[in-house]
Amino acid sequence: MKKRTGISIFVIVILMIIATSCKKHSVPTLNTLPVLYISEQSVTCEGNITDDGGAEITERGICWNTSGSPTTASNKIACGSGTGNYTGTIDGLSTNCQHYIRAYAINKAGTGYGPEIRFRTWNTDKVTDIDGNVYHTVTIGTQVWMVENLKVTHYRNGEAIANITDNVQWEGLTTGAYRDYNNNAANSITYGRLYNWFSVDDSRNIAPDGWHVPGDADWTLLGNYLDGEAVAGGKMKEAGLAHWNEPNTGATNETGFTGLPAGHCDYAGIFSYIKLGAGWWTSTAENPNDAWIRYLDYGAADIWRYLEDKRYGRSVRCVKD
């Protein structure tokens, strides 16, 4: 009996070894995460491997091209091995060009790919305002937009735009003025300044030479090119949570517009909504008290069009003439 038992155990062990060696593996399962940073010739992006397919991940990375459905035979950068999140930076890209990326991971069963994500690199052309602030630009459809929010403190003719820090004075204004968020100039380095609508409408011109504050029709053209207001906002928002609060719904920044949540200053001078919302003036007034804005929210993928009191402080983006 003991001998037969020994044989039986031996057989079971052999069968288990055979079964293990014959186990079927699958290619890895992974996601391509929205791009973190775009410039003229580079992009920083992420992948996330959720399942190794039952075998060791020997290589992972990002592949890309300019035509769609990239594979490792197109272009690639390797980003180590193993599962989990990883980050890679691609350099030497063509400027002012649509690109497509996919995360990839390789095991003994083959290569798995994440969903395709597209993005657009910025133009090499930059624009400088009268104060010497430099802005990157990006081409979206037939339009060329600034990538950053306006920071200028003078009109095009050199005259100063009033910097109002007193709430009572701010509320009573019917002329152009700006504020730094929380009256802290450091906030404007990242998010740009907040202007009332009267500064946008001033004949001395707040935009750099060759540029203008977009009208309602300019923003509508942008939204239509991005497949409508319901999804355009996500394509315009900076991805990730470096500046936006969670969940930053739908944010891919595939346009390179890089919308940042600068918040606002209401007509009473109260600051709010930084990291939660981005709102830009149009040059189009609806009535003596209100003008149109465009707004992006941390919890939505759309772009909203609505009327704002002209005394509010909002961001300004400019579009090329």
C-alpha positions as CSV (number, residue, x, y, z in Angstrom):
1,M,0.0,0.0,0.0
2,K,2.8,2.4,0.9
3,K,4.4,1.7,-2.5
4,R,1.3,2.4,-4.4
5,T,0.7,5.6,-2.4
6,G,4.2,6.7,-3.2
7,I,3.6,6.1,-6.9
8,S,0.3,7.9,-6.8
9,I,1.9,11.0,-5.2
10,F,4.7,10.9,-7.8
11,V,2.2,10.7,-10.6
12,I,0.2,13.6,-9.2
13,V,3.4,15.8,-8.9
14,I,4.4,15.0,-12.5
15,L,0.9,15.8,-13.7
16,M,1.0,19.1,-11.8
17,I,4.3,20.0,-13.3
18,I,3.0,19.2,-16.8
19,A,-0.1,21.2,-16.2
20,T,1.9,24.2,-15.0
21,S,4.3,24.1,-17.9
22,C,1.3,23.8,-20.4
23,K,-0.6,26.7,-18.8
24,K,-1.8,29.1,-21.5
25,H,-0.5,32.7,-21.2
26,S,-2.0,35.8,-22.7
27,V,-0.7,39.1,-23.8
28,P,-0.7,41.8,-21.1
29,T,-3.7,44.1,-20.5
30,L,-2.9,47.8,-20.1
31,N,-4.2,51.3,-20.5
32,T,-2.7,54.4,-22.2
33,L,-3.2,57.4,-19.9
34,P,-3.7,61.0,-21.1
35,V,-0.6,62.9,-21.9
36,L,0.9,64.9,-19.0
37,Y,2.9,67.5,-20.9
38,I,3.1,68.7,-24.5
39,S,5.7,71.1,-26.0
40,E,6.9,71.8,-29.5
41,Q,8.8,68.6,-30.0
42,S,8.2,66.4,-26.9
43,V,5.4,64.8,-24.9
44,T,5.4,63.1,-21.5
45,C,2.9,60.2,-21.2
46,E,1.9,57.3,-19.1
47,G,0.9,53.6,-19.3
48,N,-0.7,51.4,-16.7
49,I,-0.4,47.5,-16.9
50,T,-3.4,46.0,-15.1
51,D,-2.7,42.3,-16.0
52,D,0.5,40.6,-16.9
53,G,-1.2,37.8,-18.8
54,G,0.2,35.2,-16.4
55,A,3.8,35.8,-17.5
56,E,6.6,38.2,-16.7
57,I,6.6,41.6,-18.4
58,T,10.0,41.8,-20.1
59,E,9.5,45.2,-21.7
60,R,7.0,48.0,-21.5
61,G,6.9,51.5,-23.1
62,I,5.1,53.9,-25.5
63,C,4.9,53.6,-29.2
64,W,3.8,56.3,-31.6
65,N,3.4,57.6,-35.2
66,T,1.6,60.3,-37.1
67,S,-0.9,58.1,-39.0
68,G,-2.7,56.1,-36.3
69,S,-2.7,52.6,-34.8
70,P,1.0,52.7,-33.8
71,T,2.9,49.5,-32.9
72,T,6.4,48.8,-31.7
73,A,7.4,48.5,-35.3
74,S,6.5,52.2,-35.7
75,N,8.5,54.2,-33.1
76,K,8.9,53.3,-29.5
77,I,10.6,54.2,-26.2
78,A,11.1,51.4,-23.6
79,C,10.2,52.2,-20.0
80,G,11.5,49.3,-18.0
81,S,9.7,46.1,-17.1
82,G,7.1,44.8,-14.7
83,T,3.5,45.8,-14.0
84,G,1.9,49.0,-12.7
85,N,2.2,52.6,-13.8
86,Y,5.1,54.0,-15.8
87,T,6.0,57.3,-17.4
88,G,8.0,58.1,-20.5
89,T,9.0,61.2,-22.4
90,I,9.2,61.2,-26.2
91,D,11.6,63.8,-27.7
92,G,12.4,64.8,-31.3
93,L,8.7,65.0,-32.5
94,S,7.6,67.0,-35.5
95,T,6.2,70.4,-34.5
96,N,2.6,71.5,-35.2
97,C,1.7,67.9,-35.9
98,Q,-0.9,65.4,-34.8
99,H,0.6,62.3,-33.2
100,Y,-0.9,59.0,-32.0
101,I,0.4,57.0,-29.0
102,R,-0.3,53.7,-27.4
103,A,1.2,52.1,-24.3
104,Y,2.6,48.6,-24.9
105,A,3.9,45.7,-22.8
106,I,5.6,42.4,-23.9
107,N,5.6,39.0,-22.3
108,K,6.2,35.5,-23.6
109,A,2.8,35.4,-25.2
110,G,3.3,38.5,-27.2
111,T,2.7,42.3,-27.2
112,G,-0.3,43.9,-25.6
113,Y,-1.4,47.5,-26.4
114,G,-3.4,50.1,-24.6
115,P,-6.1,52.3,-26.3
116,E,-4.8,54.9,-28.8
117,I,-4.5,58.5,-27.7
118,R,-3.8,61.4,-30.0
119,F,-2.2,64.8,-29.2
120,R,-0.9,67.8,-31.1
121,T,2.6,69.3,-30.6
122,W,2.8,73.1,-30.3
123,N,4.1,75.5,-33.0
124,T,7.6,76.8,-33.0
125,D,6.2,80.3,-33.4
126,K,5.7,82.2,-30.1
127,V,4.1,85.5,-29.4
128,T,5.4,88.2,-26.9
129,D,3.2,90.8,-25.3
130,I,4.2,94.4,-24.5
131,D,5.4,93.4,-21.0
132,G,7.8,90.7,-22.5
133,N,5.7,87.7,-21.5
134,V,6.2,84.9,-24.0
135,Y,3.3,82.6,-25.0
136,H,3.5,79.3,-26.9
137,T,1.0,78.7,-29.7
138,V,-0.9,75.8,-31.1
139,T,-2.8,75.3,-34.4
140,I,-6.3,73.8,-33.9
141,G,-8.2,73.5,-37.2
142,T,-7.9,76.8,-39.0
143,Q,-7.2,78.8,-35.9
144,V,-3.9,79.5,-34.0
145,W,-4.4,79.9,-30.2
146,M,-2.2,80.9,-27.3
147,V,-1.3,78.0,-25.1
148,E,-1.1,80.1,-21.9
149,N,-3.6,82.5,-20.3
150,L,-2.8,86.2,-20.8
151,K,-0.6,87.9,-18.1
152,V,-0.1,91.3,-19.6
153,T,-0.4,94.4,-17.4
154,H,-0.4,97.1,-20.1
155,Y,-2.5,97.7,-23.2
156,R,-0.9,97.5,-26.6
157,N,-0.1,101.3,-26.6
158,G,1.9,101.0,-23.4
159,E,-0.7,102.4,-21.0
160,A,-1.2,100.5,-17.8
161,I,-4.2,98.3,-17.0
162,A,-5.4,99.2,-13.5
163,N,-4.5,96.6,-10.9
164,I,-7.3,96.8,-8.4
165,T,-6.9,95.0,-5.0
166,D,-9.7,96.7,-3.1
167,N,-13.0,94.8,-3.3
168,V,-15.3,97.9,-3.0
169,Q,-13.4,99.7,-5.8
170,W,-13.5,96.5,-8.0
171,E,-17.2,96.2,-7.7
172,G,-17.9,99.7,-8.8
173,L,-15.7,99.6,-12.0
174,T,-16.9,100.3,-15.5
175,T,-13.4,100.6,-16.9
176,G,-10.7,98.0,-17.5
177,A,-8.8,96.4,-14.6
178,Y,-7.2,93.1,-13.6
179,R,-6.5,91.2,-10.4
180,D,-4.1,88.4,-9.5
181,Y,-5.9,85.5,-7.8
182,N,-6.1,86.2,-4.1
183,N,-4.1,89.4,-4.9
184,N,-1.0,87.2,-5.1
185,A,1.1,87.8,-8.2
186,A,2.7,84.3,-7.8
187,N,-0.7,82.7,-8.9
188,S,-0.5,84.6,-12.2
189,I,2.8,83.0,-13.2
190,T,1.0,79.7,-13.7
191,Y,-2.7,80.6,-14.3
192,G,-2.5,84.1,-15.8
193,R,-4.3,87.2,-14.6
194,L,-8.0,87.8,-14.1
195,Y,-9.4,90.7,-16.2
196,N,-12.8,92.3,-16.1
197,W,-14.7,92.5,-19.4
198,F,-14.1,96.3,-19.7
199,S,-10.3,95.6,-20.2
200,V,-11.2,93.2,-23.0
201,D,-13.4,95.8,-24.7
202,D,-10.9,98.7,-24.3
203,S,-9.9,100.3,-27.6
204,R,-6.3,100.4,-26.5
205,N,-6.3,96.6,-27.0
206,I,-5.2,94.1,-24.5
207,A,-4.0,91.5,-27.0
208,P,-0.5,91.5,-28.6
209,D,-0.1,92.9,-32.1
210,G,-1.5,90.5,-34.7
211,W,-3.8,88.8,-32.1
212,H,-7.2,89.5,-30.7
213,V,-9.5,88.4,-27.9
214,P,-11.8,85.8,-29.5
215,G,-15.4,86.7,-30.1
216,D,-18.3,84.3,-29.4
217,A,-18.0,83.1,-33.0
218,D,-14.3,82.2,-32.6
219,W,-15.1,80.0,-29.7
220,T,-18.0,78.4,-31.5
221,L,-15.7,77.6,-34.4
222,L,-13.3,75.9,-32.0
223,G,-16.0,73.9,-30.3
224,N,-17.5,72.7,-33.6
225,Y,-14.0,71.6,-34.9
226,L,-13.6,69.5,-31.7
227,D,-16.9,67.6,-32.5
228,G,-19.2,69.8,-30.4
229,E,-19.5,71.4,-27.0
230,A,-20.3,68.1,-25.3
231,V,-16.8,66.7,-25.7
232,A,-14.7,69.7,-26.7
233,G,-13.9,70.7,-23.1
234,G,-12.0,67.4,-22.3
235,K,-9.9,67.8,-25.5
236,M,-8.9,71.3,-24.3
237,K,-8.2,70.7,-20.6
238,E,-4.7,69.9,-19.3
239,A,-4.7,66.2,-18.4
240,G,-3.8,64.9,-15.0
241,L,-4.1,66.4,-11.5
242,A,-1.1,68.7,-11.4
243,H,-3.4,71.7,-11.6
244,W,-6.9,70.4,-11.8
245,N,-8.7,68.8,-8.9
246,E,-10.2,65.3,-9.2
247,P,-11.8,63.9,-11.3
248,N,-10.8,66.2,-14.2
249,T,-13.4,64.4,-16.2
250,G,-12.6,63.6,-19.8
251,A,-9.4,65.6,-19.9
252,T,-7.0,64.4,-22.7
253,N,-5.5,67.7,-23.9
254,E,-5.3,66.1,-27.3
255,T,-5.5,69.6,-28.9
256,G,-2.5,71.0,-27.0
257,F,-4.8,73.9,-25.8
258,T,-3.7,73.1,-22.2
259,G,-6.7,74.8,-20.4
260,L,-5.8,75.6,-16.7
261,P,-8.4,76.2,-13.9
262,A,-7.6,79.8,-13.0
263,G,-10.8,80.3,-11.0
264,H,-12.4,83.7,-11.0
265,C,-13.0,86.9,-9.1
266,D,-16.7,87.8,-8.8
267,Y,-18.1,91.4,-9.0
268,A,-17.8,91.7,-5.2
269,G,-14.1,90.9,-5.4
270,I,-14.4,87.4,-3.9
271,F,-12.0,84.8,-5.4
272,S,-13.0,81.2,-5.9
273,Y,-12.8,78.1,-7.9
274,I,-9.1,77.9,-8.6
275,K,-8.2,74.3,-9.6
276,L,-11.9,73.7,-10.3
277,G,-12.9,75.8,-13.2
278,A,-11.5,77.7,-16.2
279,G,-13.4,80.6,-17.7
280,W,-12.4,82.9,-20.6
281,W,-14.0,86.1,-21.8
282,T,-15.2,86.5,-25.3
283,S,-15.2,90.0,-26.8
284,T,-19.0,89.6,-27.4
285,A,-21.4,91.5,-25.2
286,E,-25.0,90.5,-24.9
287,N,-26.3,93.6,-23.1
288,P,-25.0,96.5,-21.1
289,N,-24.3,94.3,-18.1
290,D,-23.3,90.8,-19.4
291,A,-20.9,89.3,-21.9
292,W,-20.4,85.7,-23.1
293,I,-17.7,83.4,-21.7
294,R,-16.6,79.9,-22.3
295,Y,-16.1,77.6,-19.3
296,L,-14.5,74.3,-18.5
297,D,-15.2,72.4,-15.3
298,Y,-13.2,69.7,-13.3
299,G,-16.3,67.5,-13.2
300,A,-17.3,67.6,-16.9
301,A,-16.0,67.0,-20.4
302,D,-18.0,69.7,-22.2
303,I,-17.4,73.4,-22.7
304,W,-20.1,75.7,-21.5
305,R,-21.3,78.9,-23.1
306,Y,-23.0,81.3,-20.7
307,L,-23.4,85.0,-19.8
308,E,-21.3,86.6,-17.1
309,D,-21.5,89.9,-15.3
310,K,-18.9,92.2,-17.0
311,R,-17.5,93.1,-13.5
312,Y,-16.2,89.5,-13.0
313,G,-12.5,88.8,-13.3
314,R,-11.9,86.0,-15.9
315,S,-9.0,84.6,-17.8
316,V,-8.2,85.7,-21.4
317,R,-6.9,83.6,-24.2
318,C,-6.0,85.2,-27.5
319,V,-6.3,83.9,-31.1
320,K,-4.3,85.0,-34.1
321,D,-5.8,87.5,-36.5
